[in-house]
Amino acid sequence: MPEKKCACCEKKTERSEEERRRLINRLSRIEGQIRGIKGMVERNAYCPDILTQCAAASAALNSFNRDLIGNHIRGCVLRDIKEGDDGVIDELVDTLQKLMK
Protein backbone atom coordinates (compact mmCIF):
# COMPACT_ATOMS: atom_id res chain seq x y z
CA MET A 1 0.00 0.00 0.00
CA PRO A 2 1.52 3.37 -0.99
CA GLU A 3 2.31 5.81 1.77
CA LYS A 4 -0.29 8.58 1.96
CA LYS A 5 1.15 12.07 2.19
CA CYS A 6 -0.61 14.97 3.85
CA ALA A 7 -1.77 17.82 1.63
CA CYS A 8 0.84 20.16 3.12
CA CYS A 9 3.61 17.89 1.78
CA GLU A 10 2.38 17.86 -1.82
CA LYS A 11 2.68 21.53 -2.72
CA LYS A 12 5.76 23.68 -2.41
CA THR A 13 6.57 27.33 -3.01
CA GLU A 14 9.79 28.30 -4.74
CA ARG A 15 11.20 31.39 -3.07
CA SER A 16 14.17 33.51 -3.96
CA GLU A 17 17.11 33.26 -1.61
CA GLU A 18 16.48 36.88 -0.55
CA GLU A 19 12.81 36.21 0.29
CA ARG A 20 13.67 33.02 2.18
CA ARG A 21 16.37 34.83 4.18
CA ARG A 22 14.01 37.72 4.98
CA LEU A 23 11.25 35.35 6.19
CA ILE A 24 13.67 33.29 8.29
CA ASN A 25 15.13 36.44 9.87
CA ARG A 26 11.66 37.65 10.84
CA LEU A 27 10.78 34.26 12.31
CA SER A 28 14.05 34.24 14.25
CA ARG A 29 13.20 37.62 15.78
CA ILE A 30 9.72 36.34 16.72
CA GLU A 31 11.30 33.22 18.20
CA GLY A 32 13.55 35.47 20.29
CA GLN A 33 10.52 37.40 21.51
CA ILE A 34 8.84 34.13 22.56
CA ARG A 35 11.98 33.01 24.41
CA GLY A 36 12.00 36.39 26.14
CA ILE A 37 8.39 35.90 27.23
CA LYS A 38 9.23 32.43 28.54
CA GLY A 39 12.10 33.94 30.53
CA MET A 40 9.76 36.55 31.98
CA VAL A 41 7.42 33.81 33.19
CA GLU A 42 10.36 31.87 34.65
CA ARG A 43 11.44 35.03 36.52
CA ASN A 44 7.89 35.68 37.78
CA ALA A 45 7.63 38.98 35.90
CA TYR A 46 4.58 41.18 36.43
CA CYS A 47 1.57 39.96 34.38
CA PRO A 48 0.94 43.21 32.48
CA ASP A 49 4.60 43.30 31.43
CA ILE A 50 4.33 39.75 30.05
CA LEU A 51 1.07 40.58 28.29
CA THR A 52 2.67 43.63 26.66
CA GLN A 53 5.43 41.44 25.28
CA CYS A 54 2.86 38.86 24.13
CA ALA A 55 0.99 41.59 22.23
CA ALA A 56 4.24 42.63 20.54
CA ALA A 57 5.01 39.02 19.52
CA SER A 58 1.47 38.56 18.26
CA ALA A 59 1.73 41.76 16.19
CA ALA A 60 5.04 40.58 14.74
CA LEU A 61 3.53 37.22 13.76
CA ASN A 62 0.51 38.97 12.21
CA SER A 63 2.85 41.15 10.19
CA PHE A 64 4.74 38.05 9.03
CA ASN A 65 1.42 36.47 8.00
CA ARG A 66 0.38 39.57 6.03
CA ASP A 67 3.64 39.56 4.09
CA LEU A 68 3.47 35.83 3.44
CA ILE A 69 -0.16 35.94 2.24
CA GLY A 70 0.70 38.90 -0.01
CA ASN A 71 3.58 36.97 -1.53
CA HIS A 72 1.32 33.94 -1.92
CA ILE A 73 -1.34 35.95 -3.78
CA ARG A 74 1.18 37.71 -6.05
CA GLY A 75 3.05 34.48 -6.73
CA CYS A 76 1.29 31.14 -6.29
CA VAL A 77 -2.32 32.28 -6.67
CA LEU A 78 -1.65 34.42 -9.73
CA ARG A 79 0.37 31.63 -11.36
CA ASP A 80 -2.29 29.00 -10.71
CA ILE A 81 -5.10 31.21 -12.04
CA LYS A 82 -3.09 31.91 -15.20
CA GLU A 83 -2.65 28.14 -15.58
CA GLY A 84 -6.42 27.65 -15.27
CA ASP A 85 -6.47 26.28 -11.72
CA ASP A 86 -9.40 28.11 -10.13
CA GLY A 87 -9.27 25.76 -7.12
CA VAL A 88 -6.55 27.97 -5.72
CA ILE A 89 -9.23 30.59 -4.98
CA ASP A 90 -11.10 28.21 -2.65
CA GLU A 91 -7.81 27.33 -1.00
CA LEU A 92 -7.06 31.03 -0.52
CA VAL A 93 -10.50 31.69 0.98
CA ASP A 94 -10.02 28.76 3.40
CA THR A 95 -6.59 30.07 4.37
CA LEU A 96 -7.89 33.59 4.98
CA GLN A 97 -10.75 32.23 7.10
CA LYS A 98 -8.24 30.35 9.27
CA LEU A 99 -6.17 33.52 9.70
CA MET A 100 -9.22 35.53 10.73
CA LYS A 101 -10.26 33.29 13.63
C-alpha positions, -999 to +999 in steps of 0.1 A: +000+000+000+015+034-010+023+058+018-003+086+020+011+121+022-006+150+039-018+178+016+008+202+031+036+179+018+024+179-018+027+215-027+058+237-024+066+273-030+098+283-047+112+314-031+142+335-040+171+333-016+165+369-006+128+362+003+137+330+022+164+348+042+140+377+050+112+353+062+137+333+083+151+364+099+117+377+108+108+343+123+141+342+142+132+376+158+097+363+167+113+332+182+135+355+203+105+374+215+088+341+226+120+330+244+120+364+261+084+359+272+092+324+285+121+339+305+098+365+320+074+338+332+104+319+347+114+350+365+079+357+378+076+390+359+046+412+364+016+400+344+009+432+325+046+433+314+043+398+301+011+406+283+027+436+267+054+414+253+029+389+241+010+416+222+042+426+205+050+390+195+015+386+183+017+418+162+050+406+147+035+372+138+005+390+122+029+412+102+047+381+090+014+365+080+004+396+060+036+396+041+035+358+034-002+359+022+007+389+000+036+370-015+013+339-019-013+359-038+012+377-060+030+345-067+013+311-063-023+323-067-016+344-097+004+316-114-023+290-107-051+312-120-031+319-152-026+281-156-064+277-153-065+263-117-094+281-101-093+258-071-065+280-057-092+306-050-111+282-027-078+273-010-071+310-005-105+317+010-100+288+034-066+301+044-079+336+050-107+322+071-082+304+093-062+335+097-092+355+107-103+333+136 
